[in-house]
Amino acid sequence: MSFEDAEKAKGYWNENLKLVIKLLAIWAFVSFGCGVLLVDILNQFSFMGFKLGFWFAQQGSIYVFLILIFVYVKKSNTLDKKYGVDE
């Protein structure tokens, strides 16, 4: 990865860090929030025959994590193109 100047490199890593922090916040909310803290509230609802809190802890969080990976790849590629460091 080669940047034209230090200012572009700093901007790139700033935006990348913001993206990672947002995605990690979603990850933490889904894994800890839905799977542990909000489980009693979510268990009042059912999804595919399972209590929603249980489903999030066992299955739903995995789906969200996979979606987060694809979102990161897409956003990262867009960011690379914006700063001219794409492949």
MDAnalysis code that builds the backbone (N, CA, C; Angstrom):
import MDAnalysis as mda
import numpy as np

u = mda.Universe.empty(261, n_residues=87, atom_resindex=np.repeat(np.arange(87), 3), trajectory=True)
u.add_TopologyAttr("name", ["N", "CA", "C"] * 87)
u.add_TopologyAttr("resid", np.arange(1, 88))
u.add_TopologyAttr("resname", ["MET", "SER", "PHE", "GLU", "ASP", "ALA", "GLU", "LYS", "ALA", "LYS", "GLY", "TYR", "TRP", "ASN", "GLU", "ASN", "LEU", "LYS", "LEU", "VAL", "ILE", "LYS", "LEU", "LEU", "ALA", "ILE", "TRP", "ALA", "PHE", "VAL", "SER", "PHE", "GLY", "CYS", "GLY", "VAL", "LEU", "LEU", "VAL", "ASP", "ILE", "LEU", "ASN", "GLN", "PHE", "SER", "PHE", "MET", "GLY", "PHE", "LYS", "LEU", "GLY", "PHE", "TRP", "PHE", "ALA", "GLN", "GLN", "GLY", "SER", "ILE", "TYR", "VAL", "PHE", "LEU", "ILE", "LEU", "ILE", "PHE", "VAL", "TYR", "VAL", "LYS", "LYS", "SER", "ASN", "THR", "LEU", "ASP", "LYS", "LYS", "TYR", "GLY", "VAL", "ASP", "GLU"])
u.atoms.positions = np.array([
    [0.851, -1.168, 0.000],
    [0.000, 0.000, 0.000],
    [0.897, 1.231, 0.000],
    [0.672, 2.090, -0.974],
    [1.525, 3.263, -1.108],
    [0.666, 4.520, -1.223],
    [0.892, 5.460, -0.324],
    [0.164, 6.720, -0.342],
    [1.033, 7.801, -0.956],
    [0.366, 8.782, -1.580],
    [1.095, 9.887, -2.204],
    [1.736, 10.796, -1.158],
    [1.047, 11.002, -0.051],
    [1.617, 11.829, 1.013],
    [1.116, 11.354, 2.379],
    [1.727, 11.888, 3.400],
    [1.398, 11.479, 4.771],
    [-0.018, 11.897, 5.161],
    [-0.489, 13.003, 4.599],
    [-1.836, 13.491, 4.915],
    [-2.903, 12.507, 4.432],
    [-2.713, 11.979, 3.225],
    [-3.648, 10.980, 2.699],
    [-3.618, 9.712, 3.545],
    [-2.438, 9.302, 3.951],
    [-2.302, 8.098, 4.775],
    [-3.018, 8.280, 6.111],
    [-2.860, 9.458, 6.696],
    [-3.514, 9.734, 7.976],
    [-5.034, 9.740, 7.814],
    [-5.529, 10.352, 6.747],
    [-6.968, 10.368, 6.485],
    [-7.524, 8.971, 6.276],
    [-6.782, 8.168, 5.538],
    [-7.202, 6.785, 5.275],
    [-7.326, 6.004, 6.581],
    [-6.293, 6.061, 7.411],
    [-6.319, 5.288, 8.647],
    [-7.329, 5.841, 9.639],
    [-7.580, 7.148, 9.598],
    [-8.635, 7.731, 10.436],
    [-9.995, 7.153, 10.065],
    [-10.293, 7.155, 8.770],
    [-11.580, 6.618, 8.316],
    [-11.684, 5.123, 8.581],
    [-10.588, 4.407, 8.374],
    [-10.586, 2.966, 8.618],
    [-10.823, 2.671, 10.098],
    [-10.197, 3.440, 10.968],
    [-10.374, 3.255, 12.403],
    [-11.815, 3.531, 12.826],
    [-12.423, 4.580, 12.271],
    [-13.824, 4.884, 12.575],
    [-14.734, 3.733, 12.153],
    [-14.467, 3.170, 10.983],
    [-15.252, 2.037, 10.495],
    [-15.106, 0.835, 11.425],
    [-13.889, 0.527, 11.804],
    [-13.642, -0.617, 12.687],
    [-14.324, -0.414, 14.039],
    [-14.259, 0.787, 14.578],
    [-14.894, 1.070, 15.873],
    [-16.408, 0.898, 15.779],
    [-17.021, 1.387, 14.705],
    [-18.471, 1.231, 14.529],
    [-18.855, -0.242, 14.436],
    [-18.105, -0.995, 13.644],
    [-18.425, -2.411, 13.476],
    [-18.183, -3.195, 14.765],
    [-17.153, -2.845, 15.506],
    [-16.909, -3.507, 16.790],
    [-17.993, -3.165, 17.811],
    [-18.526, -1.953, 17.747],
    [-19.624, -1.578, 18.638],
    [-20.862, -2.422, 18.340],
    [-21.152, -2.624, 17.062],
    [-22.274, -3.487, 16.682],
    [-22.009, -4.910, 17.151],
    [-20.783, -5.390, 16.939],
    [-20.403, -6.734, 17.367],
    [-20.606, -6.902, 18.878],
    [-20.151, -5.925, 19.659],
    [-20.273, -5.995, 21.116],
    [-21.733, -5.967, 21.546],
    [-22.534, -5.112, 20.905],
    [-23.949, -5.038, 21.256],
    [-24.652, -6.356, 20.974],
    [-24.390, -6.925, 19.811],
    [-25.063, -8.174, 19.443],
    [-24.605, -9.321, 20.337],
    [-23.304, -9.444, 20.547],
    [-22.806, -10.584, 21.316],
    [-23.096, -10.442, 22.810],
    [-22.784, -9.297, 23.377],
    [-22.956, -9.116, 24.813],
    [-24.347, -8.587, 25.151],
    [-24.815, -7.617, 24.363],
    [-26.122, -7.018, 24.636],
    [-27.273, -7.979, 24.421],
    [-27.371, -8.519, 23.215],
    [-28.497, -9.407, 22.886],
    [-28.341, -10.794, 23.498],
    [-27.108, -11.259, 23.642],
    [-26.889, -12.608, 24.154],
    [-26.852, -12.706, 25.666],
    [-26.604, -11.572, 26.364],
    [-26.459, -11.626, 27.819],
    [-27.363, -10.601, 28.516],
    [-27.185, -9.328, 28.211],
    [-27.887, -8.277, 28.953],
    [-29.383, -8.207, 28.655],
    [-29.747, -8.321, 27.398],
    [-31.153, -8.161, 27.005],
    [-31.873, -9.486, 26.800],
    [-31.268, -10.580, 27.240],
    [-31.827, -11.897, 26.949],
    [-33.232, -12.064, 27.539],
    [-33.476, -11.556, 28.735],
    [-34.802, -11.707, 29.347],
    [-35.870, -10.937, 28.579],
    [-35.523, -9.758, 28.117],
    [-36.468, -8.961, 27.328],
    [-36.727, -9.636, 25.984],
    [-35.658, -10.090, 25.328],
    [-35.800, -10.728, 24.019],
    [-36.516, -12.070, 24.104],
    [-36.404, -12.757, 25.236],
    [-37.051, -14.061, 25.383],
    [-38.572, -13.962, 25.438],
    [-39.106, -12.768, 25.542],
    [-40.557, -12.585, 25.495],
    [-41.094, -12.805, 24.086],
    [-40.205, -12.779, 23.106],
    [-40.576, -12.968, 21.708],
    [-40.020, -14.292, 21.216],
    [-40.653, -14.808, 20.184],
    [-40.157, -16.071, 19.641],
    [-39.819, -15.897, 18.172],
    [-38.814, -16.651, 17.726],
    [-38.366, -16.600, 16.335],
    [-38.078, -18.021, 15.891],
    [-38.784, -18.483, 14.892],
    [-38.632, -19.838, 14.363],
    [-38.797, -20.895, 15.463],
    [-39.697, -20.634, 16.405],
    [-39.973, -21.583, 17.473],
    [-39.039, -21.493, 18.666],
    [-38.074, -20.604, 18.633],
    [-37.126, -20.446, 19.741],
    [-37.325, -19.083, 20.384],
    [-36.997, -18.996, 21.666],
    [-37.008, -17.692, 22.319],
    [-35.948, -16.829, 21.645],
    [-36.288, -15.561, 21.412],
    [-35.411, -14.678, 20.639],
    [-34.050, -14.463, 21.307],
    [-34.020, -14.356, 22.622],
    [-32.746, -14.188, 23.318],
    [-31.836, -15.387, 23.127],
    [-32.412, -16.582, 23.223],
    [-31.645, -17.808, 22.993],
    [-31.168, -17.862, 21.550],
    [-32.049, -17.514, 20.618],
    [-31.687, -17.564, 19.202],
    [-30.524, -16.621, 18.903],
    [-30.574, -15.397, 19.457],
    [-29.472, -14.451, 19.241],
    [-28.170, -14.991, 19.821],
    [-28.243, -15.577, 21.001],
    [-27.032, -16.085, 21.643],
    [-26.435, -17.250, 20.866],
    [-27.269, -18.064, 20.231],
    [-26.777, -19.280, 19.582],
    [-26.608, -19.151, 18.069],
    [-27.525, -18.493, 17.398],
    [-27.513, -18.450, 15.936],
    [-27.434, -17.039, 15.375],
    [-28.277, -16.174, 15.871],
    [-28.401, -14.835, 15.302],
    [-27.116, -14.045, 15.313],
    [-26.367, -14.172, 16.394],
    [-25.112, -13.420, 16.475],
    [-24.131, -13.875, 15.400],
    [-24.124, -15.156, 15.080],
    [-23.226, -15.660, 14.035],
    [-23.585, -15.033, 12.689],
    [-24.873, -14.949, 12.393],
    [-25.303, -14.324, 11.139],
    [-24.892, -12.855, 11.099],
    [-25.073, -12.165, 12.213],
    [-24.690, -10.752, 12.274],
    [-23.181, -10.607, 12.079],
    [-22.398, -11.493, 12.670],
    [-20.940, -11.424, 12.523],
    [-20.532, -11.625, 11.070],
    [-21.186, -12.552, 10.388],
    [-20.887, -12.764, 8.965],
    [-21.242, -11.530, 8.142],
    [-22.374, -10.926, 8.449],
    [-22.779, -9.703, 7.750],
    [-21.756, -8.593, 8.000],
    [-21.266, -8.488, 9.236],
    [-20.258, -7.472, 9.557],
    [-18.985, -7.667, 8.738],
    [-18.602, -8.911, 8.500],
    [-17.417, -9.181, 7.680],
    [-17.622, -8.658, 6.266],
    [-18.780, -8.964, 5.674],
    [-19.052, -8.509, 4.312],
    [-19.158, -6.987, 4.240],
    [-19.746, -6.369, 5.252],
    [-19.835, -4.905, 5.293],
    [-18.433, -4.306, 5.363],
    [-17.568, -4.882, 6.194],
    [-16.199, -4.365, 6.301],
    [-15.456, -4.487, 4.972],
    [-15.595, -5.621, 4.309],
    [-14.912, -5.814, 3.022],
    [-15.387, -4.778, 2.015],
    [-16.707, -4.584, 1.920],
    [-17.267, -3.632, 0.957],
    [-16.800, -2.204, 1.266],
    [-16.946, -1.804, 2.530],
    [-16.557, -0.440, 2.920],
    [-15.047, -0.236, 2.780],
    [-14.277, -1.254, 3.104],
    [-12.822, -1.155, 2.998],
    [-12.392, -1.007, 1.541],
    [-13.020, -1.751, 0.646],
    [-12.712, -1.617, -0.779],
    [-13.067, -0.220, -1.290],
    [-14.200, 0.306, -0.844],
    [-14.604, 1.661, -1.224],
    [-13.592, 2.683, -0.705],
    [-13.158, 2.493, 0.519],
    [-12.167, 3.389, 1.114],
    [-10.837, 3.305, 0.372],
    [-10.432, 2.103, -0.001],
    [-9.192, 1.931, -0.769],
    [-9.256, 2.682, -2.096],
    [-10.388, 2.576, -2.784],
    [-10.548, 3.275, -4.069],
    [-10.530, 4.787, -3.875],
    [-11.162, 5.251, -2.809],
    [-11.211, 6.686, -2.528],
    [-9.804, 7.265, -2.357],
    [-8.926, 6.512, -1.719],
    [-7.573, 6.996, -1.461],
    [-6.551, 6.478, -2.469],
    [-7.016, 5.776, -3.492],
    [-6.136, 5.324, -4.559],
    [-5.152, 4.237, -4.171],
    [-5.534, 3.392, -3.231],
    [-4.649, 2.303, -2.807],
    [-5.298, 0.935, -3.039],
    [-6.253, 0.902, -3.960],
    [-6.916, -0.374, -4.247],
    [-6.014, -1.241, -5.117],
    [-6.399, -2.499, -5.183],
    [-5.587, -3.450, -5.956],
    [-5.840, -3.318, -7.427],
])
